[in-house]
Amino acid sequence: MAAAPQAPGRGSVRKTRPLIVKTSLNNPYTICWSPLEREDMHFILQTLEDRFKSIGLQKIEDKKKKKKTPFSKKESRAKGITDVDVSEDMKEKKGDAGQQVSGWTPVHVRKQLAIGVNEVTRALERSELLLVLVCKSVKPAVITSHLIQLSLSRTVPACQVPRLSERIAPVMGLKCILALGFRKDTTDFVDEVRAIIPRVPSLSVPWLQDRTEDVMENLENESLESQDKEVLDTSSEDLSKHKRKLTEGQQASTIILQPLKIKKLVPNPNKIRKPPKSKKTTSK
């Protein structure tokens, strides 16, 4: 005999939630610092270390903090120790140790430098730097990666120097130096900047033209330009028009467009997703 048909189950079928996928455009360009040769690295570190030692640039921090009394108010009153006695002891210790003002020792030398990623970034945006050096041990590398495009757009030579923070930071009395920039109005580091710039490798950004070689010519021809300023003013309009046409033609020939890649992102793909539980209807 044929089996009797079974009644359908009372439980409802669980529906799985659709997987959330976010689409994004991936950057086809890979931008990174140009490698620095070993001999140039040693030369840059040695010249900077010798110069900073000879100048004596150092940051002095006031490490003296307010020392609290080891006894509480009740214990000090019981033992006869007053606040006047504690203040007198502190004054005697300060007089013996000597007074040291916190801050940079030669202030005029400190104003010629840009120390730190934020200060270097601000100075580059204002076109105030001649040279930028970045420490290679920066983690994550995104902290200093934006300086590549920024320095190249401002025609400032920049490179990543290994052991920069390890060698230069102790000389200046700092814990670390992630970025170091030399300003255009510098007078104490002119020779060092002229010696380091030829050893700095050129940066490569596909949509920007490398014009850092013109920096050395500008440094050497500053005096000549000041003398011949009147002659240059007469023909500045014609030359600017001609240069603009040349740069537009060169950029159009060198830049190669790359196709954008569409990438699908799944948030937390390893997460075990359970289907939602059905809501039980309560009978009245």
Solvent accessible surface area in square Angstrom, and as a share of the most:
residue,aa,sasa,rsa
1,M,244,1.09
2,A,102,0.79
3,A,98,0.76
4,A,84,0.65
5,P,134,0.84
6,Q,173,0.77
7,A,90,0.70
8,P,125,0.79
9,G,71,0.68
10,R,248,0.91
11,G,70,0.67
12,S,77,0.50
13,V,134,0.77
14,R,142,0.52
15,K,168,0.71
16,T,112,0.65
17,R,188,0.69
18,P,119,0.75
19,L,100,0.50
20,I,119,0.60
21,V,65,0.37
22,K,129,0.54
23,T,93,0.54
24,S,43,0.28
25,L,118,0.59
26,N,65,0.34
27,N,90,0.46
28,P,37,0.23
29,Y,49,0.19
30,T,129,0.75
31,I,44,0.22
32,C,91,0.55
33,W,30,0.11
34,S,21,0.14
35,P,123,0.77
36,L,29,0.14
37,E,119,0.53
38,R,161,0.59
39,E,134,0.60
40,D,19,0.10
41,M,11,0.05
42,H,75,0.33
43,F,62,0.26
44,I,0,0.00
45,L,0,0.00
46,Q,87,0.39
47,T,32,0.19
48,L,0,0.00
49,E,25,0.11
50,D,72,0.37
51,R,71,0.26
52,F,1,0.00
53,K,123,0.52
54,S,80,0.52
55,I,40,0.20
56,G,39,0.38
57,L,1,0.00
58,Q,83,0.37
59,K,70,0.30
60,I,53,0.27
61,E,95,0.43
62,D,90,0.47
63,K,166,0.70
64,K,106,0.45
65,K,168,0.71
66,K,190,0.81
67,K,132,0.56
68,K,189,0.80
69,T,61,0.35
70,P,121,0.76
71,F,70,0.29
72,S,64,0.41
73,K,158,0.67
74,K,170,0.72
75,E,87,0.39
76,S,19,0.12
77,R,188,0.69
78,A,91,0.71
79,K,129,0.55
80,G,54,0.52
81,I,58,0.30
82,T,74,0.43
83,D,122,0.63
84,V,95,0.55
85,D,65,0.33
86,V,39,0.22
87,S,48,0.31
88,E,91,0.41
89,D,74,0.39
90,M,48,0.22
91,K,145,0.61
92,E,114,0.51
93,K,116,0.49
94,K,105,0.45
95,G,61,0.59
96,D,128,0.66
97,A,73,0.57
98,G,30,0.29
99,Q,177,0.78
100,Q,136,0.60
101,V,133,0.76
102,S,63,0.40
103,G,27,0.26
104,W,49,0.17
105,T,67,0.39
106,P,26,0.16
107,V,86,0.49
108,H,117,0.52
109,V,2,0.01
110,R,43,0.16
111,K,138,0.58
112,Q,17,0.08
113,L,0,0.00
114,A,0,0.00
115,I,22,0.11
116,G,23,0.22
117,V,22,0.13
118,N,110,0.57
119,E,34,0.15
120,V,0,0.00
121,T,25,0.14
122,R,118,0.43
123,A,3,0.02
124,L,0,0.00
125,E,96,0.43
126,R,159,0.58
127,S,48,0.31
128,E,59,0.26
129,L,1,0.01
130,L,22,0.11
131,L,0,0.00
132,V,0,0.00
133,L,0,0.00
134,V,0,0.00
135,C,1,0.01
136,K,119,0.50
137,S,78,0.51
138,V,11,0.06
139,K,177,0.75
140,P,87,0.55
141,A,69,0.53
142,V,114,0.65
143,I,67,0.34
144,T,1,0.00
145,S,40,0.26
146,H,74,0.33
147,L,0,0.00
148,I,1,0.01
149,Q,55,0.25
150,L,30,0.15
151,S,0,0.00
152,L,2,0.01
153,S,43,0.27
154,R,83,0.30
155,T,36,0.21
156,V,5,0.03
157,P,5,0.03
158,A,1,0.01
159,C,1,0.00
160,Q,30,0.13
161,V,0,0.00
162,P,33,0.21
163,R,117,0.43
164,L,0,0.00
165,S,16,0.10
166,E,123,0.55
167,R,66,0.24
168,I,0,0.00
169,A,1,0.00
170,P,89,0.56
171,V,28,0.16
172,M,0,0.00
173,G,29,0.28
174,L,37,0.18
175,K,199,0.84
176,C,75,0.45
177,I,2,0.01
178,L,55,0.27
179,A,0,0.00
180,L,0,0.00
181,G,0,0.00
182,F,1,0.00
183,R,44,0.16
184,K,112,0.48
185,D,102,0.53
186,T,9,0.05
187,T,102,0.59
188,D,35,0.18
189,F,0,0.00
190,V,49,0.28
191,D,106,0.55
192,E,30,0.13
193,V,2,0.01
194,R,99,0.36
195,A,41,0.32
196,I,0,0.00
197,I,12,0.06
198,P,92,0.58
199,R,91,0.33
200,V,19,0.11
201,P,35,0.22
202,S,68,0.44
203,L,8,0.04
204,S,83,0.53
205,V,7,0.04
206,P,57,0.36
207,W,102,0.36
208,L,55,0.28
209,Q,60,0.27
210,D,56,0.29
211,R,109,0.40
212,T,15,0.09
213,E,142,0.64
214,D,64,0.33
215,V,13,0.08
216,M,40,0.18
217,E,98,0.44
218,N,79,0.41
219,L,17,0.09
220,E,111,0.50
221,N,57,0.29
222,E,104,0.47
223,S,67,0.43
224,L,98,0.49
225,E,82,0.37
226,S,79,0.51
227,Q,136,0.60
228,D,68,0.35
229,K,129,0.55
230,E,142,0.64
231,V,105,0.60
232,L,83,0.41
233,D,88,0.46
234,T,114,0.66
235,S,44,0.28
236,S,52,0.33
237,E,128,0.57
238,D,103,0.53
239,L,84,0.42
240,S,43,0.28
241,K,125,0.53
242,H,105,0.47
243,K,127,0.54
244,R,163,0.59
245,K,148,0.63
246,L,90,0.45
247,T,49,0.29
248,E,117,0.53
249,G,43,0.41
250,Q,83,0.37
251,Q,79,0.35
252,A,83,0.65
253,S,87,0.56
254,T,96,0.56
255,I,61,0.31
256,I,121,0.62
257,L,155,0.77
258,Q,84,0.37
259,P,99,0.62
260,L,109,0.54
261,K,125,0.53
262,I,128,0.65
263,K,104,0.44
264,K,141,0.60
265,L,82,0.41
266,V,50,0.29
267,P,61,0.39
268,N,94,0.48
269,P,94,0.59
270,N,139,0.71
271,K,119,0.51
272,I,149,0.75
273,R,113,0.41
274,K,171,0.72
275,P,54,0.34
276,P,49,0.31
277,K,172,0.73
278,S,63,0.41
279,K,193,0.82
280,K,188,0.79
281,T,132,0.77
282,T,125,0.73
283,S,113,0.73
284,K,250,1.06
